[in-house]
C-alpha cells in the first residue's frame, strides 16, 4: 500500500551511484522523501529498489542507502 510518484531522474556520479536528481522535486520540504523507496524502471538498474536516506530540497537530489548496480540515467 502507498503512493506512487512517477518522476524522471538523472543519476549523478560514477558506477554504483547512490543519488538521483529530479528538478521536478526541487522545492519540496527538505528531507520529505526520507524512507520512501526509489525504483529504477529503465536501463541497467531496472527493477532495483532502494530506500531514500536523504533528500535535498534545493536541488531535488535523492540519496539512497545502498548503491545501484550500475550508473545510468532513467
C-alpha positions as CSV (number, residue, x, y, z in Angstrom):
1,X,0.0,0.0,0.0
2,X,1.1,3.5,-0.6
3,X,1.5,6.3,-3.1
4,X,3.3,6.0,-6.4
5,X,5.1,9.2,-7.6
6,X,6.4,8.8,-11.1
7,X,9.4,11.1,-11.9
8,X,12.1,11.3,-14.4
9,X,15.6,11.5,-12.9
10,X,19.2,11.8,-13.9
11,X,21.7,9.8,-11.9
12,X,24.8,11.5,-10.6
13,X,28.3,10.1,-10.0
14,X,30.1,7.0,-11.2
15,X,29.1,3.3,-11.5
16,X,27.4,2.2,-8.3
17,X,25.9,5.6,-7.7
18,X,23.7,6.5,-4.8
19,X,22.0,9.6,-6.0
20,X,19.2,10.6,-8.4
21,X,18.2,14.1,-9.2
22,X,14.8,15.3,-10.3
23,X,14.3,19.0,-10.8
24,X,10.5,18.5,-10.5
25,X,11.0,17.6,-6.8
26,X,13.0,20.8,-6.1
27,X,11.1,22.9,-3.6
28,X,9.5,20.0,-1.7
29,X,10.3,20.2,2.1
30,X,13.9,19.2,2.9
31,X,14.1,15.5,3.9
32,X,10.5,15.0,2.8
33,X,11.3,11.8,0.9
34,X,13.3,10.0,3.6
35,X,12.2,6.4,4.0
36,X,10.4,6.5,0.6
37,X,11.5,3.9,-1.9
38,X,13.2,4.7,-5.2
39,X,12.6,2.2,-8.0
40,X,14.5,2.4,-11.2
41,X,12.3,1.4,-14.1
42,X,14.7,1.5,-17.1
43,X,18.3,0.9,-18.0
44,X,20.7,-1.5,-16.3
45,X,19.1,-1.0,-12.9
46,X,15.5,-1.7,-14.0
47,X,13.7,-3.4,-11.1
48,X,16.1,-2.3,-8.4
49,X,14.5,-0.7,-5.2
50,X,16.5,1.5,-2.8
51,X,15.4,3.3,0.4
52,X,15.9,7.1,0.3
53,X,18.1,8.2,3.1
54,X,18.4,11.9,2.3
55,X,16.6,14.5,0.2
56,X,18.0,17.9,-0.7
57,X,15.3,20.4,-1.3
58,X,17.2,23.0,-3.3
59,X,18.5,20.5,-6.0
60,X,15.9,17.8,-5.9
61,X,18.6,15.2,-5.1
62,X,17.5,11.9,-3.6
63,X,20.3,9.9,-1.9
64,X,19.8,6.1,-1.3
65,X,21.4,4.0,1.3
66,X,22.8,1.3,-0.9
67,X,24.4,1.9,-4.3
68,X,22.6,0.8,-7.5
69,X,24.3,-1.9,-9.5
70,X,25.2,0.3,-12.4
71,X,25.1,4.1,-13.0
72,X,22.5,5.1,-15.6
73,X,20.1,7.9,-16.2
74,X,16.5,6.8,-16.2
